[in-house]
Structure formats: C-alpha cells, structure tokens
Amino acid sequence: MTDRRWWLKLLTLMRQQEEKMQELYRTYAQLFPGHAAAWQRLSATEMEHADWVSILQTKLQEGSVHIDEGRLPLITAYESAQREVDREIARAGDTELTPAQAFSTALRLEKSLLESELFSFFAGDSRPLQELLKYLKRGTEQHIKELEQFVETETAP
C-alpha cells in the first residue's frame, strides 16, 4: 500500500495546480480587459476547485476516503504540469499575447487536466465524496466548453 503522505503530497499538488490556473486566469483578465469578465469567472471557479481539493485532502487525512491503488498517478506528472502553468504565467507577462492565444493555451491546459483523470484515483463509499469528484470533473468540462467557444470566436475570420 502506498504511503498516505504520498497521496497527501499529490493532493497538495492538485490544489496548487488549481491555484496556479486561477493565477493564470487573473493574469489574462488584466491583459485582456475586453474579456476580463470571462477570465474572472474562470478564475473564481478555479478557486472553488482548489477549495474542493482541500476538502478531499481533509477527508483523506480523516480516513473517510479510500484510494484506488490500481491507478497510481505519478507526482512528477503533476509537478511537470505546474511548471507548464508557471511558464505560461511568465509568458503572459513577457510577450504580446493575443486573446486567441490565451484562450487556446487555457484550453490546452484544461484538457490535459481532464485527460489525466486525476480524480478517478480516489474511491469512497460516501455520497458527498462522489458528488465532490463529479463536481470537479464537471467544472473542468465546463471550462473546456467555454474556452472552446472563445477560441472559435477569437479565431473566426
């Protein structure tokens, strides 16, 4: 069985990833005032996601969440994803980024999170846990839909 500290570290990285996405979206809101409302809405939901991950972390510490040992992710993958978001935050401040590029970058990052299926690594009998995991997945899917619409609008001739 994997050490619980390993899982707690993973959850910390997951929460930090949500917080980094929030920071990226706040940066984009400042860079693109014409789209600030959209970026601020995305930023706010990323903070909600971070809060939900914190709840999941607490439940793991309490022992009310069980881990599907057959689906172990690599912490290094999450660390790599965080470095990528950090690069995008720095890039936003250093280049003349267009709104279309920003929306495309955000879409790519959100899709990579969804495709990683990180929330499927946790199992539990409690209905609140299952609702939490569904909420996080739905939130990411909603972000993807919104970002796809913005990309389409921004790249249309």
Protein Blocks (a to p, Z undefined) as FASTA:
>chain_A
ZZfklmmmmmmmmmmmmmmmmmmmmmmmmmmmmlmmmmmmmmmmmmmmmmmmmmmmmmmm
nopaccdfklcccfklmmmmmmmmmmmmmmmmmmccdfklmmmmmmmmmmmmmmnommmm
pccfbfklmmmmmmmmmmmmmmmmmmmmmmmmmmpZZ
